Amino acid sequence: MASMSILQSSASGSAATVLASGDVAGATPSSVSAQAAISLDKLALNIPAHVLDLVSASNVEEQELMLRLMEIGFLPGERVRIVATGFPGPDPLAVRVGAATFALRRYEASRVLVVPEAKP
């Protein structure tokens, strides 16, 4: 049996189940493309995606991080893409969300679940 994890956003109150294969169970076709959901830190440079959800927080520090991410615009349905990465290391990531650009650590970006846009 495949292992599952529950992802829940306190902003939307909805939950999505991500199977080990990367498929999202219980999601509508309009909300998830044929591609699998991934964490934002795994998204390739300049590939557009949409926020699906935020990973649920397990402690007070993570709850504060989730609130900060929601406040700066990482909400379900919002368009995002990584526009640059740090040099010489992998941190930070410059992430465009909506019309604004923010610097995120990879750990912070890993808490955002996205669905890459389908290629035309």
N, C-alpha and C positions, 0 to 999 in steps of 0.2 A: 504494500500500500504506500502511495506517495505521501511524504510528509507535507503538512500545510502550515501556513502561518496566517494569522488574521491581522489585517492592516485596517486601522480605523482613524478617521479624522474627527477631532472634536468639533471642527467647524461645520462639517456637513452632517455628522451623526450617522453616516453610512459606513458600511463595512464591505470590504472586498476580500475574497479569499484567493491567495496566490498559490497555485500548485507548484510542486517541485519543478515541473516542466516549464514554469514561467507563465502558464496560462492564467487568466483571471476568471474565476468561477463566479457566476451570478451577475456579471456585468452585461449591460446591454450592448448590442453591436454598434450603436451610435457613440457610446462612450469609450469603446476600446476597439482599435483597429485590429487587423489580422496579426500584427506584430505583437510580441510579448511585452508585458510591462517590465521595466527595469528601474533600478535606482538611478537618480540623476548623476551620481559620480561615475557611472558606467556609460553614460551617453557620450558618443563621439563628438568631437569639436565641430561646431556649426551645423549640427543636425537638429532641425526643429522637432519639438515634442510638445505634448500637453500634460499638465499635472493630472495624475489620476487620484492621488491621495497622499497623506503623510503617514509614516509608520507610527503606530501608537507608542506613547511614552510609557516607560516602566518606572520612572522615578521623578522627583521634583525637578532636577536639572534638565531632564529631557522634556518635561512638560513646558518649562520656560523656553527651551529651544523651539518646540513646536509652535508655541504662541508667537515667538519672534518671526519664524518662517511664514506663518499665516499673516502677520501684520505687514510684512514687506511684500506680500503678494503671491506666495506659493499656495494658491487655492485651486481646488479641482476645476479643470477646464482651462486654466490659464496657460497660454503659450510660453514655452521656455526654450532656451538653447545655450550651450556653453560657447562663449566667444573667445576665451583665452585661458591658458593655464599658467601657473607660476613658472619661474625660471630661476635656478636650474631644477628645482624640485617640483613635485606634483601639486603643491599647495601654493596659493589659493586658486580657486576656479573663479573666473569672471563669468557670471551667469546673467543673461538677459531674461527678465521676466516681465512680460508686457512691454512697456516702453522704457523701463528702468534697468540699469545694470548694477549688480551687487557682487561683492567678493564673498565667497563661501569657502570654508575648509571642506576637504573631501568628506570628513565625517558628517558635517552638516548636510552636504548634498546627498549623502547616502540615506538620509531620513526622508527624502522626497521621492515618491514613486511616480514615474513618468511613462508615457506611451509614445514612442517615436512616431512621427507622421509617416504615412505610407508614401513610398516613392511613386511619382506619377507615371 
